């Protein structure tokens, strides 16, 4: 009666803890995948600028980033269900070197590829369940590193490249590109603002003692890179190519630094959660073992004889006082005080009386 409900309770608790551990492990896989995507987004931005500048060969950073993502997808693609999407993106990246034509066509081809890269971020977030993390700090951090940060890099890169395309274009092409340039400028302001808000929200509600100090320097460096590139793009005026080139290099460095900080903090928070769940498993096992031992001890008590109740002795019929009747002493008995004969035993007094009668 004790073990059955205890076993049901233990199974329920154990199943809940196991599910939480599986979720945390899957989220760690998502963080690992996202950390490999950050260099890819940076390399795609560099490849876009190089292609628009007339450089046919892809930069070495792009090949290294592609190899990094391919290695991660080889290990985690089945669990996170990213294999098909990464395969399609990789094919599009390989096809960038074959894109020819006017700068607008080259730019649009790179826009398509970077949009696919951003979609891969969303796939990783959804399938790893990072997007549904119950803790506020991890929830804000995953939003910052997998949405706001890559979106900021992509839009900053587009803003810078569009500024140069607009500056070199004729009136007809300028009329076509100017709306895209204005949209990119607005998207940069929006994504950087959302990135700052999410990182601040994570700092305000976290148990990590290192998150705040690490993010301050990384975020400040990233924001300075964005501001420098925006000044170089000079919306509404003539862009400064030298300023933009310097800002682009600074932005890539700060992106790598900030992305590394956020992913390390997320990994640390998930490791702490796993440690806490391991402790809960130990407590559940200890409680189950204690319940089994208590039941076993209770079952052993009757077998060892301890606690056996001693019943009062019942008088032997052979030694019962014969002058005591069912309702008390019998005054008519003359053999009071003598032992009553047992069943089947001859009564010598009775035999003597019967002989006298004969």
N, C-alpha and C positions, 0 to 999 in steps of 0.2 A: 504493500500500500504506500510505502514511503518512496521506494525506488522508482515506481512507474511515473508519478508526477515529477520527481527529481530528474529522471532521464529525459522527459519531454522538455522541461525547462532548460536543461543543459544543451540539448540538441538545438533549441531555438536560439539560445545565446551564442553557441558555437557557430551556427550558421550565419547569424548576423555579423559576428566579428570576421568570419572568413570572407563574407561578401565585401565588407569594408576594406579588408586587406587586398583583395583582388582589385577593387576600385583604385586604391592608392598605388598599387603596382602598375596598373594600366595608365594612370596619370603620369607616373614617372617615365613610362615609355613615351608618352606624348611630349613631355618636356624635353626628352632626349632628341626626339625627331625635330622639334621646333628649334632647338639649339643648332641643328645642322642646316635648317632653312635660312637662318639669318645671313650667313656668308653668301648663300645663293642669291638672295635679294640684292645684297650689296654688289655682287659681281654682275648681275643683270643690269643694274643701273650703270655700272662702269662700261659694260659692253654696249649699251644703248648710246652713250655719249661717244664712244670710240667709233661706232658705226656711222653716226651722223657726222663725225669729223672726217670720214673717208677712209678709216682703217678697216681693211677687209678681215684680217685675222682676229679671232676672239681673244680677249685678254687671258693670260694664264690663270688669273684668279677664278675665271668662270669654269675652266676645266677642273680645277681643284675643288671648287664648291660642288660641281655636279658629281664628282667622284665621292665626295663626303656624303651627300644625300643618298646616292645609290647604295653605299655601304649600309647606311642606317635603314633604308627601305628593305634591303635584303634580309635584315634581321627582324624588323618590326612590321614590315608591310602586311603580312598576313594577319597579325593580331589587330592592327589598326585599320585594316582594309583600305590601304592607300596605294596598293600596287598598280591598279589600273590608271589612277589619276597621275601617279608619278611617271608611269610609262608614257602617257600622252604628253606630259610636260617635257620630258626628256627628249622626245622626238621633235617637239616644237623648238627646243633649244638647239638641237643639231641642225635644224633647218634655217636658223637665223643667218648662218654664213652664206646661204644660197639666195638670200633676199637681195634683189637688185632693183634699180629704178630710182625714182626721185626720192629726196629725203623724207617726204611725207609718207611714202609707202614703207620705207625702212622704219620710220618712227612708229607707224601703226602696227607693223609686225612685232616690234618689241613691246608695245602696249599689250598686245594679245598674250604674249608670253608672260609678262609680269602679272597680268590678271589671272592667268592660270596658276601662277605661283601663290598669289594671295588666296585663291580658292583651295589650294592644297593646305594652307594654314588652317582654313575653316574645317576641312575634312579631318585633320589631325585633332583639332579641338573637340569636334563632335564625337569622333569614334573613341578617343581616349577619355571622354567624359570630363575633360578639364573645364569645359564650358558650364558644367553642372556641379562644380566643386562646392561643398557646403560651407567652407570657411571663407570669410570675406577677404582676407589678405591674399590667399591664393587665387580667388575669383578675380580680384582686381589686377593681380600680377599677370595672369594668363591673358586677360583682355589687353593689357598694355603691351606684352611682348609678342602676342600672336595676332593682334589687330592694329592697334594704334602705331606701334613702332614700324612694322613693315609698310603700313599705309603711308606713314610720314616719309619714309625713304623713297618709296615709289613716286609719291606726288612731288617731292622736292626734286627728284631727278627729272621728272616730266616738266616741271616748271622751268628748270634751268635750260633744258634742251629746247623747249618751245620758245623760250625767250630769244635764243639765237636763231631759230628758224624764222620767227616773226621778223627779227631785225634784218635778215637777208632776203626775205620774200618780197615779191612784187605785191601790188595792191590787191590783186585777186586772191592770191594765196594767203596774204595777211588777213584778209577778211574771213577766210576759212579757219585760220589757226588762232586768231585772237580770242574767240570764245573758249577754246580749249585751254589757252594760256590763263585766262581769268579764272576758269574753274579750277585749274591746278593750284593757283595762288590761294584761293579760298579753301581748297582741300588741305593744303599745307597748314594753314592757320588752325583749321578745325581739328586735324589729326594730332598736331602737336599739343593743342589745348587739352584734348581728351587724354592724351598720353600723360600729361602732367597731372590731371585730375585723378586718373586711376592710380598712378604711383603714389600720390599723396593720400588717397583713400586707403591704399594698402599699408602705408606707414602708420596711419592713424589707428588701424585695427589689426595689429599683428602681435604675435608673441616672440618674433625674432628680435634679438637685441642688436643685430648688425645691419638690419635692412635699411634703416634711416640713414646712417652714416655712409653706407656704400652707394645708395641711390643719389644722394645729393650731388656728389662730384660727377657721377656718370650722366645724370640728367642735365646738369649745367653745361657739360661739354657738348652734349648732343644739341641742346638748344642753341649754343653759340655757333655750331656748325650750320644749323638751319638758317639762322639769322645772317650768317656770312654769305651763304649761297643765295639767299633772298636779295641781299644788297647787290650781289654780283648780277643777278638776273634783272634787277632794276625794273620792276613792273612799270610800264608806262613810259620808259625811256630806253636808252641804248644799253644793252648788257655789256658787262666787263668780263671778257673771257678769262683773263688771268685771275681775277678775284674768284670766279666761279670754279676754276680748276683747283685752286688752293682750298676753297671751301669744300669741294667734293671729296678731296683726300681727307680733310679733317672730319667730315661727316661719316665717312666709311670707318675711320678709326673709332670715333665715338659710338657708332652703331654697334660695332663688335664689342666694345667695352660694356655698354649699357645692356645689351642682350645677354652677355655673359653673366653680369651681376644678377639680373632678374632670374635667369634660369638656375643659377646656383642657389639663390635664395629659395626658389620654389622647390628644388630638390631637397634642400635642407629641411624645409617645413614638412614635406611629404615623408622624409625619413623619420622625423620626430613623431609623425602620426603613426607610422608603422611600428615604432618602438612602443608607443602607448597601446596599440592594439595587441602587440605581443605580450605586454604585461597583463592585459585583460584576459588573454588566452590562458596565461599561467594561473590567474585567479580562478577562472572557470574550472580548470583542471583540478586545482586544489580543493575547490568546493565540492566537485563531483567525487573526488577521492575521499573526502571527509564524510560525505553522505554514505558511501559504500562501507566505510569502516564502522560508522555508527550502527548501521543496520546489521553488519556482521557481528558486532559486539552484542547487540540485543538478541540475536539468534543464538549466540553461544551461551548466554546466561542459563537457560533451562538445561542445556546439555551438561554443564559442569556441576549442577545441583545447587549452586548458590541461590539463595532466595527461596528455597523450598519451604512451604508452609507446614508446620508440625501440627497435626490434628490431635485433639485430646484422646486419651486411651479409653477404649470401650471395655467395661468390666466383663470378665470371663463368666459365661453362664455357669461354669462349674464351681465357681467360688462365690456366687451371689449369696447374700444374706437371706436366708429363707424367711425370716420374720418380717421382711419388707415386701409388702404386696404392691400391687399396681397403684394403690392410692395411699400408701404409707405403711407403718408397722401393723402387723396382724396380731392383735392381742390374744386371739384364740389358738395360736400355735404354741405347742409345748416344747417343740424342738428348736426354739429360738437360739441362735448362736451357733448351730451346727451347720456343717456344709451340706448344701442340697445335693442330692444325687444327680449325677449327670444323666443325659438321655440314655436309656437302656440299662442303667445300673440298678441292680436290685436294692430295694429298701429293706434293711434287716428288721426294722421295727414293724413294718407292714407284714413281713413273713411271720414274725413271732405272733402277731395278733391273729393272723389267719389260722395258725396251728392251734392256738388256744380254742378257737371256735370249733375246730374239728374235734 
